[in-house]
Amino acid sequence: MEILNGFEPSSIEKAVELLRRGDIVALPTETVYGLGADTLNPYGVAKIFEIKKRPRFDPLIVHIGEKDWIFKFAKNIPPETTKLIDKFWPGPLTIILNKKDVIPDIVTAGLPTVGMRMPSHPVALNLIRALRNPIAAPSANPFGYMSPTKATHVAKMFENKLSLILDGGSSTFGIESTIISIKENKIYIRRHGAVSIEELSEIAEVIHEEKKDGQCEVPSELPYHYAPHKQLRIVSSPGEVKIANSSLLTLKKPEKIPISKYVKYLSQRGDMREAAANFFSYLIELDREDVDIIYAEKIPEVGLGKAMMERLKKAAKNVGI
C-alpha cells in the first residue's frame, strides 16, 4: 500500500492509471475520505463493494468534476437543481437525480436514480478531471464503521488491501455530504450532513422525509451506519457517565471533570463547524480496545448539530460490529 501526497501531479497520474485499470483508490474529499472507482467501470465499482463488505443494495454517490456533467449522466432534472448547484457546488451537497443509462446499475443498486455531487477538495477535483470520468466513492471505511477523515485512518482500517491512498490532509467538514431529493418544488432531506437545513431553506421549502428501517433508496439510509466497535450510549450530560473505564465525547469541557478514562471535547468554543470537523476523528480515537463503552453527550440539534446527532443515534443502536 502506498500513501502519496495527493497534491503532487505524479500522484494524480498514478491514481488515474490505477482507476483506468479497474482498481480502486482512496481519495480525500472535503467531507470524509472515500474509496473511489471509475463510475463507468462496473468491475472497478464491484471492488468497492467487495473490499468494504458493503451490501449490493446500498447505492453509491457519483462525484463529478464540473457542474454541467449532470446533463451527461442525469435526465429530467428539476428546475430547482440549478439554484442548488449554483449555491452549494462544488461542496458537500448530494442531489438524487434520475440517471441516464450510461451509469452502470451496480453503482445505483439497480435504482433508476443516482446521488450526484461535485466535491470541493482540490485533490478530488484534480483526480476526477484527470480521469475525465465521474468517480463513484462511498466513505473509505469497512461497511457500517465510522467514516475516516485522515489518510492514516484509511490505512489503519484497510492495512494492505489498497494499492494507493492519496493524502490530502484532514477533511474540512468531517461529516458526510447532505443528501436531498427534489419533488414538487420542495427539498426532501434523505441524510443530514455538512449542508444544514437552515442553509437549504434559503433556496426552497425543506421537508425531512423519514424512512423506515430496512429501506435503502440512497446511501447511508440503513439503520446501522456509523457504528464504533464498542457500544455507544448517548447521555444528556457527563454526570450520567457510570463506568470509569470508558471514553467520553462532549461538545465542550464541562465544569466537573468527567470520570471517563478518555475524554474528547469537540469544540471548546462550542463552534459547530469545528465540532463537525473533529467528530469522526475523535470517535475513532475513543473507540479503544481497553474501554468497555463509549459515552456521547447530546449535541444541540441545530445546524450541523443535527447531522452529528443523526449519526450518534444510529451508532447507539449497535452493540458493536
N, C-alpha and C positions, 0 to 999 in steps of 0.2 A: 504494500500500500504506500502510495506517495502522497504527501501533503505539500502542495506547491502554492506559492504566492499568486493568488488569483488576479492581481493587478498587473502581472507580467504578461506581455503578449505571447511569449513562448508557452506559458501555462495554458492560455486560452487555445492556442494551436493544438496542444497535446489533447486537451479536453474535447475539442471538435473532432479530432481524429478518432478518439475512443467512441464518441457518440455516433459517428458515421459508420463505425464497425458494428453498431448494435450493442455497445457496452453502456454502462451507467456511470455517472459522475456525481459526486456530492458537490453542491454549489451553495454559496451564500445568497440569501435574499435579505431585504430589509426587515422581514418578519422573523423567520427562522431559517435554518439550513434545510435544503431539500435534496432528495435523490432524483436526479434528472435523467431522462432518456429522450431521444428524438421522438416527438409525438407521432410522427408518421411512420415509425418503425415498430410494428406490433411485437416483434421479437425482443427488441430492447425494452419496451414497456413491460413485457411479461417478466423480465428480470427484476423489475421494481417489486412486483407482487411477490416474487419468489424470495428475494432477499429480506423483505420486510415481514414476510409471512402475513401479508395483507389479504383479506378476503377479496375474491374477484368481483364481488357485487358492490364494492366500495369504490366509487369513481375517483379519478384523479383530476387535479387542476392543470389547465394548459396555460403556460406562460408565453406571452408573445413579445416581440421586440419593437413593434410600432403600433400605434393606435389603430391605423387603418387595416391592420391584419385581421381584425374581427370580420371584415367583409369577405375575406378569403375562406374563413373557417366557420362562420355562423350565418344564419339566414333569419328572415322575419324579425329583424332587430327592432325592439320597441323604440319609439322616438325619444323617450326619456334617457336612453342609454347615452346619447351624445352629451347631454348635460353632466351625467355622472362621470364619464371618462375624461371630459374636459376639466373637471374639478379634482378628480382623485387618481387619474393615471398620468404618469407612472406612479404606482403606490399600492397600498395594501387593501384593495377592494377587488373581490372576485364577483363577476356577474354571470349568472346562469342564463345561457342563450341556447336557441335551437341550433344544433350542429349541422354542418354540411357533411356529406358522405366521405369526404377526404379524411376525416378524423376516424381512425380505426375504432371499432366498437369496444375493444378491450380497454381503451382509455376511459370511456364513459360507462363502463359496466353494462353495455347494451342499451343504455338510455338514449333517447333522441336529443338530449340536451347536454351541454358541456359547460363547465365552470372555467371562465377565462379571466386572466388579469395580466397587466403589464407591470412587472416589478421595477422598483426604482434603484435597486442596488446596482452600481456600475459594473461589477463583475458579472452578475446575472445577465444584464443587458448586453454587455460585450459578447458573452458566450452565445446568447440566442441569435444575435445579429450575425456573428461569425458563422454559426451553423446554417443560418438562413432558413431555419425551420423553428416552429414553436417547440418548447421543451415541456414535457409532462413531468411534474415533480410534486410528489407529496413530501411531507416532512421527513428528514433523514434520520429516522428512528425505527426500532422494531415496532411493529403494529401494536397500538394501544398504550405505548410508553410515552413519556413526556418529550416534547419537541426540543431539539438541540439548538442552541444559539451561538455556539462556538465550534470551530473546526475540531478542537480537542474532544468535545462531546461526541461528535460523529465517529472519530477514530476509536474512542473507547467503546462505543456501542457496537461497532461492526468489526473491530480488530483488523484482521487481514482479509476481509471479504470484499473490499472495494479496491479498484485499480487506482483511483485518484480522488483526492479531496482538494477542492480549490479553497484556499483560506482567504476570506475577505474580511477578517476581523469579527468582532461581536455584532450580532444583529441589533439594529437600531430600535425596532419596536419590541422585539422579544416575545410576541404572541402572533398567532397566525392571522391571515387576512380575514376581514369580514366577508361573508358570502351572502349575496342577495339574489332575489329573483324579482321580476317586474311584471305585474299584472294589473290591467285596467288603471294605469297611471299611478299605481301605488307600489311602494317598495316593501317587499317581504324579507325580513331577516331570517336567513337559514342557519347562520352561525355568527355569533358575536365575535368581533375581532378588533383589529387595530384602527379601524374607522368606526367612530361611535354613532349611536342612534342620533345624538344631537347634531352631528355633522351632516348625516344623511337627511335629516328633517329639513335642512335648509334648501334641499332640492325638490323633495316631494313628500307626500304623506307616507309615514313609515308604520308598518304593521309587523309585529313579531309573530311569526307563524310557528306555533308549537307543533312538534312532530311526535308521533307515538314511538315508543321503544320498538326496535326491530326494523323500522322502516329506514331505508338508506337511499335517498334520492340525490344527495350532494355529499361531498367529502366531510368527514368528521361528524356525521349526523347519528352515528351509532352511539348507544348509551355508555360505552366502555372505552372511550378515548382518554388520553392524558394521565393514565394511572402510574404512580410510582410502584416500585416493588413492595414497599412497606405499606401497611394500612394507613390511610389518611383520614383524619377526623377533623371536622370544622367546629370551631369553638367561637363563642361570642367575645371572649376576652382571654388573655394569657392566664388569668386567675383560675380558669376552668381546667388547666392542664393538671392531670393527676399522676402522670408517670414521669419520673425524673429521667429515666433512660429513653429519652425521646428527642425529636427535632421539633422546632417551632418556627413557623413562618408568620411574621406580623408585618403590618404596614409601617408602623413607626415604633420606636423604642418606648416601652411602657414605663410608668413611674416606678413600679415594683419590678425587681429583677426576676425573670421567669425561672422556674426550676428545671427547665429542659436542658439537656446536655449540650445541644447545638441550637443556636438561635440566629435567624437571619431577618434583618429589617429591610423591607422593600424600598423604602424611601424615608429618610429621617425628616424630610420636609413635607412628607405627605403628598408628593408630586406623583400623579397617576402615570404620567409618561415614563418617569424614571422607574416607578414600580413595575410597570409592564415590561420594560427593558430587562429588568432583573428577574422577572417572575419564574420562567422555566429554568434559568441558570441556577437560581438559588434552590429551587425544589430538587433539581438533580443533585446538588451538593448535599442537601439534607436527607436524601434517600440513601442513608448509610447502612452498612452491614451491621454495625454494632448498636443500632437503636431498635426499639420494639415498635414504635409508632411515630408517625408524623402528625403534628397538630398544625392547623392553619387557622389563623384568626380571620373572621369575616371581613371582607373588604366592602366599603360602601358601593352600592350598585349604581353608580353614575359614571358616565363617560366610559373610559377604559376599565373601570372597576367592574362593570357588568360582564365584560369579556373574561376577566380573570376569575370572577365568581362562577361563571358558567363552566369553566374548566375545573375549578375546585369541586364543584358539585358532582361532576362526572367522575373525578378521581376518587371522591369519597364513597362512591357506590361499589368500589372494588376493595377486596381484602388483600389484593396483591395480584401480580401477573407472573 
